[in-house]
Amino acid sequence: MVHHLSLLHTKPGVDGPGLESMMVETRIRLLKIPEITNLHVGKRIDKENPATLFFSFDVDNMEKLRLVKDSAIFIQFQRQVLEPNVDRADGRDYEMEPGKDVTYS
């Protein structure tokens, strides 16, 4: 099982209703991708946190993650939701099964 985490640093002026809209759009769009499970989306609580929003989800393996990132839905999400609102996105992937060689994730 692979967990993907994206920390989003929004552009100046993206706050309040803009953040709420991004959270809703992220949920609506990413939940349409069948490979994604356990989607989480949230906004920062601590103003010292440089990442304004995050989203994370699970997929069965790295092949499924490639399918997600190559899907038309994800590409459209990046273009229509992330690009207009985000200065920087830091993405990380983690293997969640103890003892599993990450080479075979």
C-alpha positions in Angstrom: 0.0 0.0 0.0 1.4 3.4 -1.0 0.4 6.6 0.7 0.8 9.9 -1.3 1.0 13.2 0.5 0.9 16.6 -1.1 1.6 19.8 0.9 0.3 22.9 -1.0 1.7 26.4 -0.6 -1.0 28.6 -2.0 -0.5 31.9 -3.8 -1.0 35.2 -1.9 -4.6 36.1 -1.7 -5.9 32.5 -1.7 -7.7 32.3 1.6 -11.1 31.9 3.2 -13.6 31.0 0.5 -10.8 30.2 -1.9 -9.3 27.6 0.4 -12.7 26.1 1.1 -13.4 25.9 -2.6 -10.1 24.2 -3.2 -10.9 21.6 -0.5 -14.3 20.8 -2.0 -12.9 20.6 -5.5 -10.1 18.4 -4.4 -12.5 16.0 -2.8 -15.0 16.0 -5.7 -12.4 15.5 -8.4 -10.0 13.0 -6.8 -12.8 10.8 -5.5 -13.7 10.2 -9.1 -10.4 8.3 -9.7 -11.2 4.6 -8.9 -7.6 3.8 -7.8 -7.7 6.3 -4.9 -8.7 5.2 -1.4 -8.7 7.0 1.9 -8.6 10.5 0.5 -7.9 13.3 3.1 -7.9 17.0 2.5 -7.2 19.7 5.1 -6.2 23.3 5.7 -3.6 24.4 8.2 -4.4 25.3 11.7 -1.1 26.9 12.8 -0.3 30.0 10.8 3.4 29.2 11.2 2.9 26.2 9.0 4.1 27.2 5.5 1.8 24.6 3.8 -1.7 26.1 3.5 -3.4 22.9 2.5 -2.7 19.2 2.1 -4.3 16.3 0.4 -3.3 12.6 0.8 -4.6 9.3 -0.4 -3.7 5.6 -0.6 -3.3 3.4 -3.7 -2.4 -0.3 -3.9 1.0 0.1 -5.4 3.3 2.4 -7.5 1.7 1.3 -10.7 -1.7 2.5 -9.4 -0.1 5.8 -8.4 1.2 6.2 -12.0 -2.3 5.5 -13.3 -3.7 8.2 -10.9 -1.1 10.8 -12.0 -1.6 10.0 -15.7 -5.4 10.1 -15.5 -7.3 12.8 -17.3 -9.1 13.7 -14.1 -5.9 14.2 -12.2 -4.3 16.3 -15.0 -7.5 18.4 -15.2 -7.4 18.8 -11.4 -3.8 20.1 -11.6 -4.6 22.5 -14.4 -7.9 23.9 -13.1 -7.5 23.8 -9.3 -3.8 23.7 -8.4 -2.1 25.8 -11.1 -4.2 28.9 -10.6 -4.0 28.7 -6.8 -0.7 27.1 -5.7 2.8 28.5 -5.8 4.4 25.2 -4.8 3.3 21.6 -4.1 5.6 19.2 -2.3 4.6 15.6 -3.0 5.9 12.5 -1.1 5.1 8.8 -1.4 5.4 6.3 1.4 5.2 2.5 1.6 2.8 1.6 4.4 3.4 -2.1 4.8 6.0 -3.0 7.5 8.7 -5.2 6.2 7.9 -4.7 2.6 10.8 -3.9 0.3 10.0 -0.5 -1.2 11.7 -1.7 -4.4 8.5 -3.7 -5.0 5.9 -1.2 -3.9 
